[in-house]
Amino acid sequence: MDLRLLQTFLLVAKIGNVTQAAEKLNFSQPTVTTQIRTIEEHFGVLLFERVGKKLYITEAGQRLIGYAEKLLLIHGEAQAVLQEFSYDKTIKIGLGTAVAAHTLSPILREFQEQISNVSVSIEHCFNLPITVKGILDNSFDFAIVHDEISNNRILQFNVVAQRLVWIAHPLLIEKYGNNVWQHPFIALKQGSVYRAKYDGILREKEISPMLEYSDSEAIRQAVLNGLGVGVLPEVLVRHNLDDGTLIEFNNAPKFEIIFSVIFHREKTFTIATRTLLAMIAENANIHSELLGYLQST
């Protein structure tokens, strides 16, 4: 039975007048009469008797008042308790690349302004297998990666294209000039997605990096110290380019990295996680099917 029928019954019982109860409920008088009749038919009893213009509650109606109040009270308590679970307490995100944190930060700020009672836990994964394992064993609600995932239990949606820029310290450019191929190079170690993008051109130019690092931030610091040219995602060095502490080579080859969201094919998202994923999709700078997927499930 619809509990709203019991709310109508209690109000009619309290006021003793169907028309006045209808006004308070913003219903028509026939609607309230129909609702009372529905309850009577459900229980097979008469709840009110009309003598002339006066309405009298029956003994059955009197007995129902206590039960109706208890049912509505329990329903209200259940609703209040379960409301706490309408959002995740914590959304768990795996980052297969530290650079993704720079892309995610403004979206997280907007998300926390909108849903302040949900925390976000971010774990930086050392390699792709750790990220994939976190998705498969439900350690992460979703993850952001820059690798192609080959696993039929995981769905992957591209969301951001990030431009790679060739950069150097201004003093290094004064020393070696504007020809990027005349400079010493700093690179990520073999096997990284970034290195794979430009490794072919380095071999073609017969250039061997003088320094190799395992993470992008170490390369950025080395470039800031004037040790050589680095190739990094624009988002990682945008503030350095803006304040002039690093200079971009505009005549260098153009490459980009695609970041994507991955999650388990059978993952069921709560409201908060779905909201955050929708924000990521809405901020995508390339065609993404993520929002369509969220709207269809």
C-alpha positions in Angstrom: 0.0 0.0 0.0 1.1 3.5 -0.8 2.0 5.1 2.6 0.7 8.4 1.3 -2.8 7.0 1.7 -2.2 6.6 5.4 -1.1 10.2 5.6 -4.4 11.2 4.0 -6.3 8.9 6.4 -4.6 10.4 9.5 -5.3 13.9 8.4 -9.0 13.2 7.8 -9.2 11.4 11.1 -7.6 14.4 12.9 -9.7 17.1 11.2 -12.9 15.1 10.8 -13.7 16.8 7.5 -12.8 15.5 4.0 -13.0 18.9 2.3 -10.7 20.6 4.8 -8.2 17.7 4.6 -8.2 18.0 0.8 -7.4 21.7 1.0 -4.5 21.1 3.3 -3.2 18.4 1.1 -3.8 20.4 -2.1 -6.0 17.6 -3.4 -9.5 17.7 -4.7 -12.3 16.5 -2.4 -13.0 13.5 -4.7 -9.3 12.5 -4.6 -9.3 12.3 -0.9 -12.6 10.4 -0.9 -11.1 7.9 -3.4 -7.9 7.5 -1.2 -10.0 6.7 1.9 -12.1 4.2 -0.1 -8.9 2.5 -1.4 -7.7 1.9 2.2 -11.2 0.6 3.2 -11.2 -1.8 0.3 -7.6 -2.9 1.1 -8.5 -3.8 4.7 -12.2 -4.7 4.0 -13.5 -2.4 6.8 -15.4 0.9 7.0 -13.1 3.7 8.4 -15.6 6.6 8.5 -19.4 7.0 8.7 -21.3 10.0 7.5 -24.4 11.1 9.4 -25.9 14.0 7.7 -23.1 16.5 7.1 -21.0 15.2 10.0 -18.2 12.6 9.6 -17.6 10.0 12.3 -14.6 7.7 12.5 -15.4 4.0 13.2 -13.9 1.8 15.7 -11.8 0.2 13.0 -10.6 3.6 12.0 -9.6 4.4 15.6 -7.6 1.2 15.7 -5.9 2.0 12.4 -4.6 5.4 13.7 -2.0 3.9 15.9 -0.7 1.4 13.3 -0.7 4.1 10.6 1.4 6.4 12.8 3.9 3.6 13.6 4.2 2.7 9.9 4.9 6.3 8.9 7.3 6.8 11.8 9.3 3.6 10.8 9.3 4.7 7.2 10.7 8.1 8.1 13.4 6.5 10.2 14.3 4.1 7.5 14.5 6.9 4.9 16.7 9.0 7.2 19.1 6.1 7.8 19.3 5.0 4.2 19.8 8.5 3.0 23.3 8.2 4.4 24.0 5.6 1.8 22.7 7.5 -1.2 26.2 8.8 -1.7 29.5 7.0 -1.3 31.4 7.9 1.8 34.6 7.6 -0.2 35.2 7.4 -4.0 38.3 5.4 -4.7 40.3 6.4 -7.8 43.4 4.8 -9.2 45.8 6.9 -11.3 47.9 5.0 -13.7 49.8 8.2 -14.4 50.7 11.1 -12.0 50.0 13.6 -14.8 46.3 12.6 -14.7 46.1 14.3 -11.3 46.7 17.7 -12.9 43.8 17.1 -15.3 41.5 15.8 -12.5 42.2 18.5 -9.9 39.8 21.2 -11.3 37.1 18.7 -11.7 37.5 17.4 -8.2 37.2 21.0 -6.9 33.9 21.4 -8.7 32.7 18.0 -7.4 33.5 18.9 -3.8 31.7 22.2 -4.1 28.6 20.3 -5.3 28.9 17.2 -3.0 30.8 18.2 0.1 30.0 15.1 2.3 31.9 12.6 0.1 35.7 12.2 0.2 37.8 11.1 -2.7 40.7 8.7 -2.2 43.4 8.8 -5.0 46.1 6.2 -5.3 49.0 6.6 -7.7 49.8 3.2 -9.2 53.4 2.4 -10.0 52.5 0.4 -13.1 49.6 -0.6 -15.3 49.1 -4.2 -13.8 48.6 -2.6 -10.3 45.9 -0.3 -11.8 44.2 -3.1 -13.6 44.3 -5.3 -10.5 42.7 -2.5 -8.5 39.8 -2.3 -11.0 39.3 -6.1 -11.0 39.3 -6.6 -7.3 37.2 -3.5 -6.7 39.9 -1.6 -4.8 39.1 1.3 -7.2 35.7 2.6 -8.3 37.4 3.7 -11.5 40.9 4.7 -12.7 42.5 7.1 -15.2 45.2 5.7 -17.4 47.1 6.6 -20.6 47.5 3.0 -21.8 45.3 0.8 -23.9 43.7 -1.9 -21.8 43.1 -5.4 -23.2 40.8 -7.0 -20.8 37.2 -7.9 -21.6 36.1 -7.3 -18.0 37.1 -3.7 -18.2 35.4 -0.8 -20.1 37.6 2.0 -21.3 36.5 5.5 -22.4 38.9 8.1 -23.8 38.3 11.5 -22.2 41.3 13.8 -22.6 43.9 14.5 -25.2 47.0 16.0 -23.7 49.6 17.7 -26.0 53.3 16.8 -25.5 55.6 19.8 -25.6 59.3 20.0 -26.1 60.7 22.4 -23.5 64.0 23.8 -22.2 65.3 26.4 -19.8 65.8 29.9 -21.4 69.6 29.8 -20.6 69.9 26.5 -22.5 68.3 28.0 -25.5 70.7 31.0 -25.3 73.6 28.4 -25.3 72.4 26.0 -28.0 69.9 28.1 -30.0 66.4 27.4 -31.3 67.2 24.2 -33.1 65.9 21.5 -30.7 68.1 18.9 -32.2 71.2 20.7 -31.2 70.4 20.3 -27.5 71.1 17.5 -25.0 68.0 15.4 -24.2 66.4 14.2 -21.1 63.9 11.3 -21.5 61.7 8.9 -19.7 63.0 5.4 -19.6 62.2 2.9 -22.3 58.8 1.3 -21.9 56.8 4.4 -21.0 53.9 5.6 -23.1 55.4 9.1 -23.4 58.8 7.7 -24.5 57.2 5.5 -27.1 55.6 8.6 -28.7 59.0 10.3 -29.5 61.5 7.5 -29.3 61.2 6.9 -33.1 62.1 10.5 -33.9 65.1 10.4 -31.5 66.4 7.3 -33.3 65.8 8.9 -36.6 67.9 11.9 -35.6 70.4 9.5 -34.0 70.0 11.2 -30.6 70.7 9.3 -27.4 69.3 10.9 -24.2 72.0 12.0 -21.8 69.7 11.4 -18.9 66.8 9.1 -18.3 64.2 9.2 -15.5 61.4 7.0 -14.5 58.8 9.8 -13.8 57.7 13.0 -15.4 58.2 15.3 -12.4 61.9 14.3 -12.2 62.3 15.3 -15.9 60.5 18.6 -15.2 62.9 19.4 -12.4 65.9 18.4 -14.5 64.8 20.7 -17.4 64.2 23.6 -14.9 67.8 23.0 -13.8 69.0 23.5 -17.4 70.2 19.9 -17.9 68.5 19.4 -21.3 65.4 19.3 -23.4 62.4 17.4 -22.1 59.2 16.2 -23.7 56.3 16.4 -21.3 52.5 16.8 -21.2 51.6 20.5 -21.5 49.4 20.4 -18.3 52.5 19.5 -16.3 54.5 22.5 -17.4 51.8 25.1 -18.3 52.6 27.3 -15.4 56.3 27.2 -16.2 55.6 28.2 -19.8 53.3 31.0 -18.6 55.9 32.5 -16.3 58.8 32.1 -18.7 60.8 29.7 -16.6 60.6 27.2 -19.5 60.4 27.8 -23.2 58.6 25.6 -25.7 60.1 24.7 -29.1 57.4 25.5 -31.6 59.2 23.8 -34.5 59.4 20.4 -32.8 57.3 17.4 -33.8 53.7 17.3 -32.5 52.5 14.5 -30.3 49.7 13.9 -27.9 48.7 11.4 -25.2 45.2 10.2 -24.7 43.9 9.7 -21.1 41.0 7.4 -20.5 38.7 6.3 -17.7 38.5 2.6 -17.0 36.2 0.6 -14.7 34.9 -2.9 -14.3 32.3 -3.9 -16.8 29.9 -5.0 -14.0 30.6 -2.1 -11.7 27.4 -0.5 -10.2 28.0 3.2 -9.5 26.4 5.0 -6.6 25.1 8.6 -7.2 28.3 10.3 -6.2 30.6 8.2 -8.4 28.2 8.6 -11.3 28.2 12.3 -10.7 32.0 12.6 -10.7 32.3 10.4 -13.9 29.7 12.6 -15.6 31.7 15.7 -14.7 34.8 14.1 -16.2 32.9 13.3 -19.3 31.5 16.8 -19.6 35.0 18.2 -19.3 36.4 15.9 -22.0 38.3 17.7 -24.7 37.9 14.9 -27.3 34.9 12.9 -28.4 34.0 10.6 -25.6 31.3 7.9 -25.2 31.5 8.0 -21.4 28.5 10.3 -20.9 26.4 8.3 -23.3 27.2 5.1 -21.4 26.3 6.7 -18.0 23.0 7.9 -19.4 22.1 4.5 -20.8 22.8 2.5 -17.6 
